[in-house]
Amino acid sequence: MHGPLSITPDRLANESMRVQHKLAAGLQTLREVGDYDYGATGKEEIWRDGKTVLYRYVGAKTPTAKVPLLVCYALVNRPYMVDLQADRSLVRGLLERGEDVYIIDWGYPDRSDRYLTLEDYIERFLGGAVDVLRRRSGRDAVNLLGICQGGAFSLCYASLHPDKVKNLITMVTPVDFHTDDNMLSNWTRELDVDLFVDTLGNVPADMMNFCYLTLKPWRLFVQKYVGLVDILDDRKAMEDFLRMEKWIFDSPDQAGEAFRQFIKQFYQGNGFIEGGIVIGEREVDLGFVDMPVLNIYAEQDHLVPPDASRALKDVVGSDDYSEVSFRGGHIGIYVSGRAQKEVPTAIHDWLAARAR
């Protein structure tokens, strides 16, 4: 007889021997692990403004799409998540289907960027990149793909400049910041953000990372590292794990003034739903987003719950609105095996149906 966990002396001994074998193999694996740097696709710099750089991805074949596709990522993590490695690359999937893909890299803010505002990020940097692509392509408008916070920026830009956005795609983008299951929003609603920013200046990346990790403490602090033992003797799996860890902790600091404005107008004010988002001197109204919109959300997203994203359909002004749900989480939508098959195809097919 043994307990409900089926723990016996023999099983404990076998498990101990297995772990010892994995740890011993891990010492050799770690010696053999090569360069697990990120990025599967070549890219070339097109334009620069301060620390912000616009890149064009260079695929194996010439793009067939006539309208450039600009990817706008969040500020809180580095944008190479969309091109993490050869077999986990949203960018590569889009290039293989003929899209002409560009991306904004926000860089790493320092103390000289303390007073950058949302107007700087949305009008100066995102708007500057859009105008560069319009001139290069000879098109009046470009396709815009906004991801997470970058999706919120893209919605603001499309509202203020609907004539410059041909088609808008949002991925895991928060719209209603006050859904009951949005834990991050609940944490920030009572934050004295003025005291916070006035004290710190720029918001340290380590502090932001700690907040995100504590949303799922067991999974992100314990479980994944316990599971690491199982792959210590698998070189490729170790390289994949280390590459993901590098991305997670390669986070820029946040420019203080832009952070203050984003927390107040979006997380606390729920401005897309309630109104009150002001960029420069202009108020954002999603009713002016009248171009075709594709909204992609993740069904198990703990950072942007599905209801927070699906709220877009009730406030956007477009009469050509589509939704695609993905069975996975906030990160899996870029890097999982299922995502590599489903997401680039969904984006390309939707754009192709509106190419004219």
C-alpha positions as CSV (number, residue, x, y, z in Angstrom):
1,M,0.0,0.0,0.0
2,H,1.1,3.6,-0.7
3,G,-0.4,7.0,-0.5
4,P,-2.5,8.9,-3.2
5,L,0.7,10.3,-4.7
6,S,2.1,6.8,-5.4
7,I,5.4,7.7,-3.7
8,T,7.5,4.6,-2.9
9,P,11.1,4.1,-1.9
10,D,11.8,2.6,-5.3
11,R,10.2,5.5,-7.2
12,L,12.1,8.1,-5.1
13,A,15.4,6.3,-5.8
14,N,14.7,6.1,-9.5
15,E,13.7,9.8,-9.6
16,S,16.8,10.7,-7.7
17,M,19.0,8.8,-10.2
18,R,17.2,10.4,-13.1
19,V,17.7,13.9,-11.8
20,Q,21.4,13.2,-11.1
21,H,21.8,11.9,-14.7
22,K,20.1,15.1,-16.1
23,L,22.3,17.4,-14.0
24,A,25.4,15.6,-15.0
25,A,24.4,15.8,-18.7
26,G,23.5,19.4,-18.2
27,L,27.1,20.3,-17.4
28,Q,28.1,19.0,-20.8
29,T,25.2,20.5,-22.6
30,L,25.9,24.0,-21.2
31,R,29.5,23.7,-22.5
32,E,28.2,22.9,-26.0
33,V,25.5,25.5,-26.1
34,G,26.4,27.9,-28.9
35,D,25.3,31.4,-29.6
36,Y,21.6,31.6,-28.7
37,D,21.3,35.1,-30.0
38,Y,17.9,36.2,-31.3
39,G,16.7,37.1,-34.8
40,A,16.2,34.7,-37.7
41,T,15.8,37.2,-40.4
42,G,18.2,39.8,-41.9
43,K,17.1,43.4,-41.7
44,E,18.3,46.8,-42.9
45,E,18.0,50.2,-41.3
46,I,15.7,52.5,-43.2
47,W,15.3,55.5,-40.9
48,R,16.3,56.7,-37.5
49,D,15.1,59.4,-35.1
50,G,17.0,59.5,-31.8
51,K,17.0,56.0,-30.4
52,T,14.1,54.9,-32.5
53,V,15.0,52.9,-35.7
54,L,12.9,51.7,-38.5
55,Y,14.0,48.4,-40.1
56,R,13.0,46.5,-43.2
57,Y,13.2,42.7,-43.0
58,V,14.9,41.1,-45.9
59,G,13.5,37.7,-46.8
60,A,14.6,35.0,-49.2
61,K,12.3,36.3,-52.0
62,T,11.1,39.6,-53.3
63,P,7.8,40.7,-51.6
64,T,4.7,40.5,-53.8
65,A,2.6,42.8,-51.6
66,K,2.5,46.4,-52.9
67,V,1.6,48.0,-49.5
68,P,4.2,48.0,-46.7
69,L,3.3,46.3,-43.5
70,L,4.6,48.2,-40.4
71,V,4.9,46.3,-37.1
72,C,4.5,48.5,-34.0
73,Y,5.5,46.6,-30.8
74,A,5.1,47.6,-27.2
75,L,7.6,49.7,-25.2
76,V,8.0,47.2,-22.3
77,N,9.9,44.5,-24.2
78,R,12.2,44.2,-27.2
79,P,10.4,43.7,-30.5
80,Y,12.6,40.7,-31.6
81,M,9.9,38.4,-30.1
82,V,8.2,38.5,-33.5
83,D,11.4,37.1,-35.1
84,L,12.9,35.1,-32.2
85,Q,14.4,32.2,-34.1
86,A,14.0,30.4,-37.5
87,D,11.2,28.1,-36.4
88,R,9.5,30.7,-34.2
89,S,9.2,33.8,-36.4
90,L,6.0,35.6,-37.2
91,V,8.1,37.8,-39.5
92,R,9.5,34.9,-41.4
93,G,6.0,33.5,-41.9
94,L,4.8,36.9,-43.3
95,L,7.8,37.2,-45.6
96,E,7.3,33.7,-47.0
97,R,3.7,34.7,-47.9
98,G,4.9,37.8,-49.8
99,E,4.4,40.6,-47.3
100,D,6.9,43.6,-47.2
101,V,7.5,43.8,-43.5
102,Y,9.0,46.7,-41.5
103,I,9.4,47.1,-37.7
104,I,9.9,50.0,-35.3
105,D,12.7,49.4,-32.7
106,W,12.2,51.9,-29.8
107,G,15.7,51.3,-28.4
108,Y,16.6,51.7,-24.8
109,P,15.5,55.0,-23.1
110,D,18.0,56.7,-20.7
111,R,17.8,59.7,-18.5
112,S,17.8,62.0,-21.5
113,D,14.5,60.5,-22.6
114,R,12.8,61.2,-19.2
115,Y,10.3,63.7,-20.7
116,L,9.3,61.9,-23.9
117,T,5.5,61.9,-24.1
118,L,2.9,59.7,-25.8
119,E,2.8,62.4,-28.5
120,D,6.5,61.7,-29.2
121,Y,6.0,58.0,-29.5
122,I,2.8,58.1,-31.5
123,E,3.1,61.2,-33.7
124,R,6.9,61.7,-33.9
125,F,8.2,58.2,-34.0
126,L,5.3,56.0,-35.2
127,G,4.1,58.8,-37.4
128,G,7.5,59.5,-38.8
129,A,8.0,55.8,-39.7
130,V,4.6,55.7,-41.5
131,D,5.5,58.8,-43.5
132,V,8.8,57.3,-44.5
133,L,7.1,54.2,-45.8
134,R,4.5,56.2,-47.6
135,R,7.2,58.1,-49.5
136,R,9.2,54.9,-50.2
137,S,6.3,53.0,-51.5
138,G,4.5,55.8,-53.3
139,R,1.4,54.9,-51.4
140,D,-1.0,57.2,-49.6
141,A,-1.4,54.7,-46.7
142,V,0.3,51.7,-45.2
143,N,-0.8,48.6,-43.4
144,L,-0.2,48.8,-39.7
145,L,0.2,45.8,-37.3
146,G,0.1,46.9,-33.6
147,I,1.0,44.4,-30.9
148,C,0.0,44.8,-27.2
149,Q,0.8,48.3,-26.2
150,G,1.9,48.9,-29.7
151,G,-1.6,48.1,-30.7
152,A,-3.0,50.8,-28.4
153,F,-0.5,53.2,-30.0
154,S,-1.6,52.1,-33.5
155,L,-5.3,52.6,-32.6
156,C,-4.5,56.1,-31.5
157,Y,-2.5,56.8,-34.7
158,A,-5.2,55.4,-36.9
159,S,-7.8,57.5,-35.1
160,L,-5.8,60.7,-35.6
161,H,-4.6,59.9,-39.2
162,P,-7.1,57.5,-40.8
163,D,-6.0,58.6,-44.2
164,K,-2.6,57.2,-43.7
165,V,-3.6,53.7,-42.6
166,K,-5.0,51.4,-45.3
167,N,-5.6,48.3,-43.1
168,L,-5.2,48.0,-39.3
169,I,-4.3,44.8,-37.5
170,T,-4.2,44.6,-33.7
171,M,-2.8,41.6,-31.8
172,V,-3.3,41.0,-28.1
173,T,-4.2,44.6,-27.8
174,P,-6.0,46.0,-24.7
175,V,-9.0,48.2,-25.5
176,D,-11.2,47.9,-22.4
177,F,-8.7,48.3,-19.5
178,H,-11.4,47.8,-16.8
179,T,-12.5,44.2,-17.4
180,D,-12.9,42.3,-14.1
181,D,-10.2,39.7,-15.0
182,N,-7.5,42.2,-15.9
183,M,-5.3,41.8,-12.9
184,L,-2.6,44.2,-14.1
185,S,-5.2,46.9,-14.5
186,N,-6.6,46.3,-11.0
187,W,-3.1,46.7,-9.6
188,T,-2.5,50.0,-11.3
189,R,-5.8,51.8,-10.9
190,E,-4.9,52.9,-7.3
191,L,-1.3,53.7,-8.1
192,D,-0.2,57.3,-7.4
193,V,1.6,57.5,-10.7
194,D,2.6,61.1,-10.2
195,L,4.5,60.3,-7.0
196,F,5.9,57.2,-8.7
197,V,7.3,58.9,-11.7
198,D,8.4,62.1,-9.9
199,T,10.4,59.9,-7.5
200,L,11.9,57.5,-10.0
201,G,12.1,59.5,-13.2
202,N,12.3,56.7,-15.8
203,V,10.6,53.4,-14.6
204,P,13.3,50.7,-14.1
205,A,12.9,47.6,-16.3
206,D,13.5,45.2,-13.4
207,M,10.6,46.7,-11.5
208,M,8.3,46.3,-14.6
209,N,9.5,42.7,-15.1
210,F,8.9,41.8,-11.4
211,C,5.3,43.0,-11.8
212,Y,4.7,40.9,-14.9
213,L,6.2,37.8,-13.3
214,T,4.1,38.1,-10.2
215,L,0.9,37.8,-12.3
216,K,1.7,34.1,-12.5
217,P,4.2,33.5,-9.7
218,W,4.1,29.7,-9.6
219,R,4.4,29.3,-13.4
220,L,7.0,31.9,-13.9
221,F,9.1,31.8,-10.7
222,V,9.1,28.0,-10.0
223,Q,7.5,25.7,-12.5
224,K,9.5,26.6,-15.6
225,Y,12.8,26.2,-13.7
226,V,11.8,22.9,-12.2
227,G,10.9,21.8,-15.8
228,L,14.3,22.9,-16.9
229,V,15.8,19.8,-15.4
230,D,14.0,17.7,-18.0
231,I,15.8,19.4,-21.0
232,L,19.3,19.7,-19.5
233,D,20.5,17.0,-21.9
234,D,18.9,18.5,-25.0
235,R,21.1,21.1,-26.5
236,K,18.5,22.6,-28.9
237,A,15.8,22.8,-26.2
238,M,18.3,24.5,-23.9
239,E,19.2,27.1,-26.5
240,D,15.5,27.7,-27.1
241,F,15.0,28.1,-23.3
242,L,17.9,30.5,-22.9
243,R,16.8,32.6,-25.9
244,M,13.4,33.1,-24.4
245,E,14.9,33.9,-21.0
246,K,17.1,36.5,-22.7
247,W,14.1,38.2,-24.3
248,I,12.1,38.2,-21.0
249,F,14.8,40.0,-19.1
250,D,16.1,42.2,-22.0
251,S,13.6,44.9,-21.1
252,P,14.1,48.6,-21.6
253,D,13.4,51.2,-18.9
254,Q,10.3,53.2,-19.5
255,A,10.4,56.9,-20.3
256,G,8.8,58.5,-17.2
257,E,6.4,61.0,-18.7
258,A,5.1,58.6,-21.4
259,F,4.6,56.0,-18.6
260,R,2.7,58.6,-16.5
261,Q,0.4,59.4,-19.4
262,F,-0.2,55.8,-20.4
263,I,-1.2,54.7,-16.9
264,K,-3.5,57.7,-16.3
265,Q,-5.3,57.8,-19.6
266,F,-5.4,54.1,-20.4
267,Y,-5.2,51.9,-17.3
268,Q,-6.8,54.4,-14.8
269,G,-9.0,56.4,-17.2
270,N,-10.0,53.6,-19.5
271,G,-9.8,56.2,-22.3
272,F,-10.7,54.0,-25.3
273,I,-14.1,53.3,-23.6
274,E,-14.7,56.4,-21.5
275,G,-12.9,59.0,-23.6
276,G,-10.2,61.4,-22.5
277,I,-7.1,60.1,-24.3
278,V,-5.3,63.2,-25.6
279,I,-2.2,63.0,-27.8
280,G,-0.6,66.4,-28.0
281,E,-3.7,68.6,-28.2
282,R,-6.0,66.1,-30.1
283,E,-8.4,63.7,-28.5
284,V,-8.5,60.1,-29.7
285,D,-11.9,58.9,-30.9
286,L,-11.9,55.3,-32.2
287,G,-15.0,56.1,-34.2
288,F,-12.6,57.7,-36.7
289,V,-10.9,54.3,-37.2
290,D,-12.9,53.6,-40.4
291,M,-10.4,51.5,-42.3
292,P,-10.7,47.6,-42.3
293,V,-9.7,46.2,-38.9
294,L,-8.5,42.7,-38.0
295,N,-8.4,42.0,-34.2
296,I,-6.4,39.0,-33.1
297,Y,-6.6,37.9,-29.5
298,A,-5.3,35.0,-27.4
299,E,-7.8,32.9,-25.5
300,Q,-5.5,32.2,-22.5
301,D,-3.9,35.6,-22.3
302,H,-3.2,36.6,-18.7
303,L,-1.9,40.1,-19.6
304,V,-4.7,41.1,-22.1
305,P,-7.8,39.1,-21.3
306,P,-9.9,38.3,-24.3
307,D,-12.8,40.6,-23.2
308,A,-10.3,43.5,-23.0
309,S,-9.4,43.0,-26.6
310,R,-12.9,42.0,-28.0
311,A,-14.3,45.3,-26.8
312,L,-12.8,46.9,-29.9
313,K,-15.7,45.8,-32.1
314,D,-18.1,48.0,-30.1
315,V,-16.1,51.2,-30.3
316,V,-14.3,51.1,-33.7
317,G,-15.8,53.1,-36.6
318,S,-15.0,50.6,-39.3
319,D,-17.8,48.6,-41.1
320,D,-15.2,46.0,-42.1
321,Y,-14.2,44.5,-38.7
322,S,-13.0,40.9,-38.2
323,E,-11.8,38.9,-35.2
324,V,-9.6,35.9,-34.9
325,S,-9.1,34.0,-31.7
326,F,-5.9,32.0,-31.0
327,R,-5.8,29.1,-28.6
328,G,-2.8,30.1,-26.6
329,G,-1.3,32.8,-24.4
330,H,0.1,36.3,-24.8
331,I,3.6,35.0,-25.8
332,G,2.4,31.8,-27.5
333,I,0.7,33.8,-30.2
334,Y,4.1,34.6,-31.6
335,V,6.3,31.6,-30.8
336,S,4.2,28.4,-30.5
337,G,4.1,25.8,-33.3
338,R,0.4,26.4,-33.8
339,A,1.0,30.1,-34.1
340,Q,3.5,29.6,-36.9
341,K,0.9,27.8,-39.0
342,E,-2.2,29.9,-38.1
343,V,-1.2,33.6,-37.5
344,P,0.9,34.6,-40.5
345,T,-1.7,32.9,-42.8
346,A,-4.6,34.6,-41.1
347,I,-2.9,38.0,-41.5
348,H,-1.8,37.5,-45.1
349,D,-5.1,36.1,-46.3
350,W,-7.0,39.0,-44.6
351,L,-4.7,41.6,-46.2
352,A,-4.8,39.9,-49.6
353,A,-8.6,40.0,-49.6
354,R,-8.3,43.8,-49.2
355,A,-5.5,44.5,-51.7
356,R,-6.5,46.8,-54.4
